[in-house]
Amino acid sequence: MQTTDKSKLAQRKPTRLYGFDYSGCGTYFVTICTQGKKQVLSKVIPLQEANTENVGQGLAPADIDLLPCGKIAMEQLKLLETRFPCVTVYDYVIMPDHIHIILNIWYEHGTAEASLCPTLSHVVGVFKSLTTRICNRYCHKGKLFQSSFYDHIIRNDKDYEKTSEYIANNPQAWLYKQNYCR
């Protein structure tokens, strides 16, 4: 039997901010990717009626057409606030092979509800698990999402605005990459 030297294996870079308490309140930008970057959630389509005022001033307008798995993912995102009363989903976009979400986990200190609040990992895990389970029943077989997820802690209003704008522009950027960056 062959043994492997663990020091020669690729080491994963930690994705969590060192020293940050993810069990407390916070606003987060989360990206969840599909397994193998398969494009099973949506299609990005150009808008037929482009606003002529914006022509030549940036990216072409685009819209999202959700596929069955994307519709299930959207439904499960909306249900997060019901499942977890201390979670608010502010913004999201469901791209063909990934989902961007801005969500907030909050509670009032010193209340019984504070001990019932989930961590960010728990919220994302529940979302991914339920979405995968329902998709496997109706429109997709096998693992839907990659094991981990990317997160960024939103620290202030300026950071929130920048992140929200990134989410809003993501479909246009996707369309641009598909058409011009091959």
N, C-alpha and C positions, 0 to 999 in steps of 0.2 A: 504494500500500500504506500502510495506517495503522500508525503506530508508537504504542506505549503508553509512558507515563511510569511507570516501575517504582515511583517514590515514591508514586504514587496507588493502587497495588494494595494490597490487604489484606496485612499482614505477619503471618505465623504467629508465635505466641508460642513461644519455645523450650520444649520439654518436658523437657529434661534439666537437672539441677542443675549450675550452673556450677562448674567446678573439681573435680567429683567424678570419681574414676577408676572408670568402669563396667567396666573389665577386671579389677578386683580382686574380692576376696571381698565378699559383701554379701547381705542379705536384702531382698527387694523385694516390694512390692504392685503388681501389674500389672493393668491393665484393657485388654481388647481388645474393640473394638466391631465389629459386623457392618457391611458396606457398606450405606449408606443406612438404618441402624438397622432392617433387616428382621428380623422375629421368626422366625428359621429354626432356632434352636438348641434351644429348649425351650418348655414352657408352664408357667406358675405356677398351681397349683391349690390351693384351700383344703383343709385336712385335714378329713376327714369327722367324725372323732372328736376334737373340740377338747377340750383339757384344761379342765374347768370351773373349776379353781383359778385359771387365768390370765384368765378372762373379765373384761373391763373393766380389765385391768391393762396394756394395751398393744396391740400389733398382733395380728391374728388369725393363728393358725398357718397355714402354707402349705408346700407341697412342690413339688418340681421334677419334671416329666414330660419326659424328654429326647426330642426328635425325632431322626430319623436323623442329621442333621448334628451334633446335640449329643452323640449317642453316639459318633460318630467323634472329635469334639473331646475327649471324656473319655478315650477310648482313647489318643489322641496325647499328652495331658497325662501319663498314666501311663507312657508310653514315653519321656518326656523323661529320666527317671532312668537308663534303659538306654542311651539314645543319648549322654548326657553324665553320666559317673560322678560328676562334681563338682557336679551339680545335684540338689537335693532339693525336691520339691513338697510343701509343708506343708498347704496348704488351698486350696480353690477352690470356686466355684459357677458353674454354667453357666446363665445367665439367657436369656430369649428373644432378646435382641439384643446381649448382651455377656457377657464372661467375666471374673471376678475371680480372681486367682491370688496366693498368697503362695509365693514360691520363694526358695531360697537357693543361691548360687553360692559354693563353698568350695574350697580346696585348701591343702595344706601348703606353706608357703614353702620354696624351695630344692629342691623336687622336680621331676623331669621332668614330672610331671603338671601342675604349675603352668603350664607353657608351652602345654599342650593345653587349658586351660580356656577356654570360650567367654565372650564378653561377654553381657550381658543382651540386647542387640539381636540377637545371633546366635541365642540360644536362642529368643526370641520369633519371629524370622524363620523358623527351622526349623519351629517349631510351626505357625505360620500357613500356611506353604507346603505342608507335608505334609497338614494338615487340609483345606485347600482342594483340593488335588489329589485326595484320596480322595473328598471330598464331590462334586466335579465328576464323578467316575466313577459314583457311585451315587445321589445324591439332590439335587444342586444344580448349576446351571449358572452359570458366571460368577464374578466376584470375590466371595469370601465375606466378607473382612474389610477394614476401612478400612486405609489405608496405614500409619498410625503407631499408637502405643499410648501409654497413660498409665502412668507409673511413679511410685512413691513409695518412697524409701529408708527402710526400717524401722530406726530408730536404737537402740531399747532394748526391754526386755520390756513396758513399759507401752504403747508404740506398737504392738508386735506384738499384744497382747491386744485393744486397741481395734480394730485392723484385722481381726483374726480374728472378733471380735464383729460387725463391720460385714458381713463376708461371710456369717456365719450368719444375720443378720437381713435380708439382702437380699431373699429371696423374700417375706417378710411385708411389707416396705416396698413392693415391687413391687405386690403384691395391693392394698395400701391405696391406692396412687396410682391404680391402675386403677379402683377402686371409688368413691373419694371426691374425687379431684383433677382432675375434668374440667371 
